[in-house]
Amino acid sequence: EFPSTLTEIGKEAFTGCALIESLIIPAQITSVGELAFQGCTALKTLTFAAGCAAQIGQYAFIDCNSLKSVTIPGTIKAVAAGTFFECLALETVVIEQGVEVIGSQAFQKCTALQSLTLPASVASIGSYAFSGCEKLRTVTLEPGVKAIAAAAFSECEGLRTVRLPESLSAIGLWAFNCCNMM
């Protein structure tokens, strides 16, 4: 448990702490540094407390291979590049209304992820954001999503259904490359 006076978790602060199983990011945290929890291989539950509006650094939770689900509250405006890269057990991702940007590689190679709905507040999906999510079957983009960057859903070999909104104005190069079930 973090003290109530703590407002920042620095770069690589808990990298490789292989025994952390549960983590609550309190509301008073304003930033989580790059690679802050990289390789916390036992991390199973990650919770952002109500009202948490922290800026999450790039690759903050990369290689947290036991993490099964995460909810990104609408108070967090951006999922930074590589935030959950190669979180191999991640099956469920809930992105709440209010999140505006899904960064490049944010969920790349989350091979257990099965379905995804992005709310209307998400304006853009970065390059390779969900690339290599082999078990991803269904993607729903709510009206409001404007751009899908290059290779955002490439190599999602199990992807069968994608619902694209009328608000969409740009689909990048190779956005759905090697999605063989579509």
N, C-alpha and C positions, 0 to 999 in steps of 0.2 A: 504494500500500500504506500502510495506517495504522500508526503506531508502536504498540508493545505497551503503552505508557503511556496511550494514549487510551481514555477510557471513555464520552465523550459526544460526539455530533455535534449541534450546535446548530441552532436554527430557521433555515431558509433558508441553511444553511452553504454548499451547493453549487448553489443555485438558478441555472438557466440555464447551467451548465457544459456546453456543447454538444459537447465533445470526449471526455467520459468514456464509454468503451465497455464497460468491465467493472468490476464492483464486488464486493468481498467484505467483508461486515460481520463483523468478528472477534468471537470469543466474549466478549472482555472488554468490549465495548460494552454499556452498560446502557440507553442511550436514543438514539433518532434523532429529532431535532426535527421540528416541523411544517414542511412544505414543504422539507425539507432537500435533496432532490434534484429538486425541481420543474423540469420542462422540460429535463432532461438527455436531449436528443433522440437522441443517439447510443448511449445505454446499451442494450446488447444482452443482457448477462448480469448477473444479480444473484444472489449466493450468500450465504446466512447460514451462517457457520461452525458446525461441530458444537458444541453447548452454548450457542449464542447465545440469550440470553433477553431481548434488548433490548425496551423499550417503544418502539413505533413511533408517531411523532406523526401527527396528521391530515394527509392529503394529502402525505405524505412523498415519494411517487414519482409524483405527478400529472403527466400529459403526458410521460411517458417513452415516446415513441412508437415506439421501436425494440425495446423489451423484448419478447421472445418467450415466455419461460417463467419461472416462479418457483415455488420450493418454500418453503412456510412451515413451519418445523420446529415440532414439538410443544412445544418450550421457549418459544416465543413464544405467550403466552396469548390475545392479542387482535389482530385485524387492525383497526386504527383506522379511523374514518370517512374515506372518500375516499382511502385509502392508494394505490390503483392506479387512481384515477379517470382515464378517458380514456387508458389505455395501449393505443392502438389496434392494436398488433401482437401483443398478449398472447394467445397461442393455448392455452397450457397452464398450469394452476394446480394445484399439488399442495398440499393442506392436510393436514398430518400429525396423527395422533392426539395430543391434548394441547392443541391450539388450542381455546379455549372460546367465543369471540365473533367473529362477522363483523360489523363495524360498518356503519353507514349509508353508502351510496354507496361501499363499499370497492372494488368492481370495476365500478362503473357505467360504462357506455359502453366497455367492453373489447370492441369489436365483433368481434374475431377469435376470442374464446373459444368453443370448440366443445363441451366436455363438462366436467362437474364432479361430484366426489364429495366430500361433507362427512362427516368421521368422526363417530363417536358422541360424542366429547368436545365437539363444537360444540353448545351449548345453544340459542343464538339467532342469527338472521340479521336484521340491521338493515334499516331501510327503504331502499329503492332499492339495496340491496347489489349486485345483479346486473342492475339495470334497464338496458335498452338494449343488452344483449349479443345483438345481432341474429343471430349465427351459433350461439348456444348451442342444442344439439339435445337433450342428455340431462342430467338432473340426478338424482343419487342421494343421498338423505339417509339416513345410517345411523341405526339405532335409538339414540336419545339426544337427537336434535334435538327441542326442545320448542316453539319458536316461530318463525314466519316473520312478520316485520313488514310493514307496509303497503308495497305496490308493490315488494317485494323482487325479484321477477322480472318486473315489468311491462315491456312492450315488447320482450320476447325473442321476436321474430317467428318465429324458426325452431324454437322449443322444441316438441318432439314428445312427449317422455317425461319424466315426473317420478315418482320412487319416493318416496312419503311413508311414514315409519315410524309404527309404533303409538305411539311415545312423543310424537308431535306433539299438542299441546293447543290451539294457537292459530294461525290463519292470518289475517293482517291484511287490511284493506281493499285492494282492487285488487292483491293479492299477485301474481296471474298475469294482470293486465289486458293486453289486446291481445297475448296469446300465441295468435295466430290458427291455428297448426298443431296445437293440442291439441284 
